[in-house]
Amino acid sequence: MKGTPYYYNGDELGMTNIKFDKIEDYRDIETLAEYEKLKLAGVDLKQFIEDQKTDGARDNGRTPFQWDATKNAGFTSVEPWLKVNDNHVVLNAAAEEKDPNSELNYFRKMVKLRKSNLTLVYGKYNLVDSENKNIYAYTRELNGEKLLILLNFSSQKATVKTGLDTKKAKLLITEVNLQQQK
């Protein structure tokens, strides 16, 4: 299934994980069971809750989709299964729909690019600069067309060693404008 993209609830908006502060906010059976186990063992439960914010609980990434800035983010008129992230008042589909530089509109551009370019779908994959800790770089090649994909996972400018002559390369899409907005 190489080249098969996937995204999860809210990825197209850049929705962020919620950080629940108390066990009562969680619904995930694994988190609840582990909490009870640690409670019986006399372990520091405050630390367990802190750890769930970044390392453990799946519920942090399962909050209702943020449609708009209204109560419950426009997801429901009743109390949702999980709390809505407080940032829904600024990070929501309605707001991003209006902003041409939003993550939602960038996501749409990426989908359109992939649909219009078979090299991205079926091209041979080749990892580039595999030792680079900040950049994930690879090429896709099909029928004489080669595409270089560079993804910077750091918050800083980074360099990459591609071994390719890019002087005549054409930039198809960049997220630079999106990053400058934040």
KEPA-795717 format. One record per residue (C-alpha): residue in three letters; x negated, y, z. Coordinates in steps of 0.2 Angstrom, whole numbers, m for minus. Example, Ala and Ser with C-alpha at 12.3 -4.5 7.8 and 13.67 -1.06 7.14 Angstrom:
% KEPA-795717
['ALA'; [m62; m22; 39]]
['SER'; [m68; m5; 36]]
% end
This chain:
% KEPA-795717
['MET'; [0; 0; 0]]
['LYS'; [m14; 12; m3]]
['GLY'; [m9; 29; m7]]
['THR'; [7; 28; 2]]
['PRO'; [10; 43; 12]]
['TYR'; [20; 43; 28]]
['TYR'; [27; 57; 40]]
['TYR'; [36; 56; 56]]
['ASN'; [51; 66; 63]]
['GLY'; [45; 84; 62]]
['ASP'; [28; 82; 54]]
['GLU'; [35; 92; 39]]
['LEU'; [38; 107; 51]]
['GLY'; [22; 105; 61]]
['MET'; [32; 100; 77]]
['THR'; [22; 98; 92]]
['ASN'; [23; 85; 106]]
['ILE'; [32; 90; 121]]
['LYS'; [23; 89; 138]]
['PHE'; [35; 82; 150]]
['ASP'; [31; 86; 168]]
['LYS'; [42; 73; 177]]
['ILE'; [46; 55; 175]]
['GLU'; [65; 59; 174]]
['ASP'; [62; 67; 157]]
['TYR'; [55; 50; 150]]
['ARG'; [66; 37; 142]]
['ASP'; [53; 25; 135]]
['ILE'; [54; 8; 144]]
['GLU'; [35; 6; 143]]
['THR'; [32; 22; 152]]
['LEU'; [45; 19; 165]]
['ALA'; [39; 2; 169]]
['GLU'; [21; 7; 170]]
['TYR'; [26; 21; 182]]
['GLU'; [36; 9; 193]]
['LYS'; [21; m3; 193]]
['LEU'; [9; 11; 198]]
['LYS'; [21; 18; 211]]
['LEU'; [21; 1; 220]]
['ALA'; [2; 0; 219]]
['GLY'; [1; 17; 227]]
['VAL'; [m8; 25; 213]]
['ASP'; [m8; 44; 210]]
['LEU'; [8; 47; 200]]
['LYS'; [4; 65; 196]]
['GLN'; [m11; 60; 187]]
['PHE'; [m1; 47; 178]]
['ILE'; [11; 60; 172]]
['GLU'; [m3; 71; 166]]
['ASP'; [m11; 57; 157]]
['GLN'; [6; 54; 148]]
['LYS'; [6; 71; 140]]
['THR'; [m9; 67; 129]]
['ASP'; [m13; 48; 130]]
['GLY'; [2; 38; 134]]
['ALA'; [20; 41; 132]]
['ARG'; [28; 39; 115]]
['ASP'; [43; 50; 120]]
['ASN'; [32; 66; 119]]
['GLY'; [33; 64; 100]]
['ARG'; [51; 58; 99]]
['THR'; [60; 74; 104]]
['PRO'; [75; 79; 93]]
['PHE'; [72; 88; 76]]
['GLN'; [71; 106; 78]]
['TRP'; [84; 113; 65]]
['ASP'; [86; 131; 72]]
['ALA'; [83; 142; 87]]
['THR'; [100; 138; 95]]
['LYS'; [104; 127; 110]]
['ASN'; [97; 110; 108]]
['ALA'; [88; 116; 92]]
['GLY'; [104; 113; 82]]
['PHE'; [102; 95; 84]]
['THR'; [117; 91; 94]]
['SER'; [131; 100; 104]]
['VAL'; [130; 88; 118]]
['GLU'; [115; 84; 130]]
['PRO'; [102; 74; 119]]
['TRP'; [94; 58; 124]]
['LEU'; [77; 68; 126]]
['LYS'; [75; 86; 130]]
['VAL'; [71; 98; 116]]
['ASN'; [54; 106; 115]]
['ASP'; [55; 124; 121]]
['ASN'; [46; 130; 106]]
['HIS'; [61; 126; 95]]
['VAL'; [65; 145; 96]]
['VAL'; [50; 149; 85]]
['LEU'; [46; 132; 77]]
['ASN'; [61; 126; 67]]
['ALA'; [67; 122; 50]]
['ALA'; [78; 138; 48]]
['ALA'; [63; 149; 52]]
['GLU'; [51; 139; 41]]
['GLU'; [64; 139; 26]]
['LYS'; [62; 158; 25]]
['ASP'; [43; 159; 26]]
['PRO'; [34; 154; 10]]
['ASN'; [18; 151; 20]]
['SER'; [26; 139; 32]]
['GLU'; [21; 121; 35]]
['LEU'; [38; 116; 28]]
['ASN'; [34; 124; 12]]
['TYR'; [16; 118; 11]]
['PHE'; [23; 101; 14]]
['ARG'; [35; 103; m1]]
['LYS'; [20; 109; m12]]
['MET'; [10; 93; m7]]
['VAL'; [25; 82; m11]]
['LYS'; [27; 90; m28]]
['LEU'; [8; 89; m31]]
['ARG'; [8; 70; m27]]
['LYS'; [24; 67; m38]]
['SER'; [16; 76; m53]]
['ASN'; [m1; 68; m52]]
['LEU'; [m3; 49; m54]]
['THR'; [m21; 49; m49]]
['LEU'; [m16; 54; m31]]
['VAL'; [m4; 39; m31]]
['TYR'; [m13; 25; m41]]
['GLY'; [m31; 32; m42]]
['LYS'; [m46; 21; m35]]
['TYR'; [m51; 27; m18]]
['ASN'; [m69; 31; m13]]
['LEU'; [m74; 38; 4]]
['VAL'; [m86; 53; 3]]
['ASP'; [m98; 59; 17]]
['SER'; [m92; 45; 29]]
['GLU'; [m104; 51; 43]]
['ASN'; [m95; 68; 44]]
['LYS'; [m86; 69; 61]]
['ASN'; [m76; 85; 55]]
['ILE'; [m71; 81; 37]]
['TYR'; [m62; 67; 30]]
['ALA'; [m67; 67; 11]]
['TYR'; [m63; 55; m2]]
['THR'; [m60; 54; m21]]
['ARG'; [m46; 47; m31]]
['GLU'; [m50; 42; m49]]
['LEU'; [m39; 36; m63]]
['ASN'; [m40; 37; m82]]
['GLY'; [m55; 48; m82]]
['GLU'; [m48; 61; m70]]
['LYS'; [m57; 63; m53]]
['LEU'; [m49; 72; m38]]
['LEU'; [m59; 77; m22]]
['ILE'; [m49; 78; m7]]
['LEU'; [m56; 87; 8]]
['LEU'; [m48; 87; 25]]
['ASN'; [m55; 97; 39]]
['PHE'; [m49; 91; 56]]
['SER'; [m59; 104; 66]]
['SER'; [m53; 121; 70]]
['GLN'; [m70; 128; 63]]
['LYS'; [m77; 130; 46]]
['ALA'; [m86; 114; 41]]
['THR'; [m97; 108; 27]]
['VAL'; [m97; 92; 17]]
['LYS'; [m109; 82; 7]]
['THR'; [m100; 76; m8]]
['GLY'; [m114; 72; m20]]
['LEU'; [m102; 79; m34]]
['ASP'; [m105; 94; m46]]
['THR'; [m89; 105; m42]]
['LYS'; [m94; 120; m52]]
['LYS'; [m81; 117; m65]]
['ALA'; [m68; 110; m52]]
['LYS'; [m51; 117; m51]]
['LEU'; [m43; 120; m34]]
['LEU'; [m25; 112; m34]]
['ILE'; [m20; 116; m17]]
['THR'; [m26; 123; 0]]
['GLU'; [m20; 125; 17]]
['VAL'; [m31; 141; 21]]
['ASN'; [m16; 153; 20]]
['LEU'; [m7; 142; 32]]
['GLN'; [m21; 141; 45]]
['GLN'; [m23; 160; 44]]
['GLN'; [m5; 162; 49]]
['LYS'; [m7; 154; 66]]
% end
